[in-house]
Amino acid sequence: MSAPASTYPGFSEIARSFAPGWFAAVMGTGVLAITTHALAAGWPLLAPLALALHYFNLLFFVALSLPWLTRWIAHHDAALATLKHPVQASFYPTFSIAMLVIAAQFLAFGPQVDLALLFWWPGALLTFVFSFAVLYSMFSGEHVGLEHVTPAKFIPAVGLVVIPIAGGPLLAHLQGTAHELALFANIFGLGAGMLMYVGLLSLTLQRKYLAKPAFGILTPTVWIHLAPIGVIPVSLLNLVEHLPFPVHGGVFIVFGLLFWGFGVWWLVMASLLTLAARRRGMLPFALSWWGFTFPLGAFVVSSFRLSRLSGIESVGWVGTAAWVLLLALWLLTLLNTLRGVASGAVFRPHP
């Protein structure tokens, strides 16, 4: 008799083991849609692709939300266990960050302010909640060691600095108490996330110097450095433009260019480390591959914005080259994800 074929997991099983990092796919697809839309201003042939990515990502978010919410309702024990995991817990904020990215999509494709606010308010609130819940669990426990420290630890901080990406421009559409609360959330999020990143950067560099390389399914996490590097300058510029007092913007453009320079250096380093893992046969496909996309897309957004504001064309050229790489990595990751969905492999817990 032949061995029985493994059965495809049912919805309940999918929900119980549903990885919180799934929403990194929504983050990456959203930033690809936004950057493609920006390029379409000069290359109109890209406009249909940008719009298709926009609507695809909205459906993607809805589809992923069903098992994610079911896990919290029907498998509360499993969801809480993940929240206490030394590695997986850091991916929980991807859900709320995905909402913030979708808010930015609605501003880019429209703008559709009401829909952007519908996603931005709960996205910002949940980002604050997850930043406290995830980090409180780590700070108050003894389950996190140096071997668990990867740039994935940036995710709660990255979520906080993403708040002004859509939150800054939305200030122009709010009044009264709503405006005051939104301004507070933008300042609170950017300040907390930016300074938290400085500390986490030191911690992850310590691990890179003193511990073995994070190859295997953790290889893509090295790209997460690019997320705060790309997001912080854009969020800061968005906030400065909507402060209730005059601020000289040139200083912040210089600040952004310095961050961008570090981003170029880190893009090269991340590429070298990824190629090294591939040569050693230590780059198996996993959902962590979506970690290639949003950070790289954040760097592209920063490149386009800083090139326009500074008038330095080479910054935009680097951003365009990075967009081509982003598109290639997104397509490769999506193809492998669809194969994993078809076989059910991505829904089974990783050993």
Helices and strands as residue ranges (DSSP letters): H 11-16, G 20-23, H 24-39, G 44-46, H 47-74, H 76-83, G 88-91, H 94-108, H 113-140, G 146-148, G 151-154, H 155-170, G 171-173, H 176-210, G 216-225, H 226-240, H 249-279, G 287-292, H 293-310, H 313-343, G 345-347
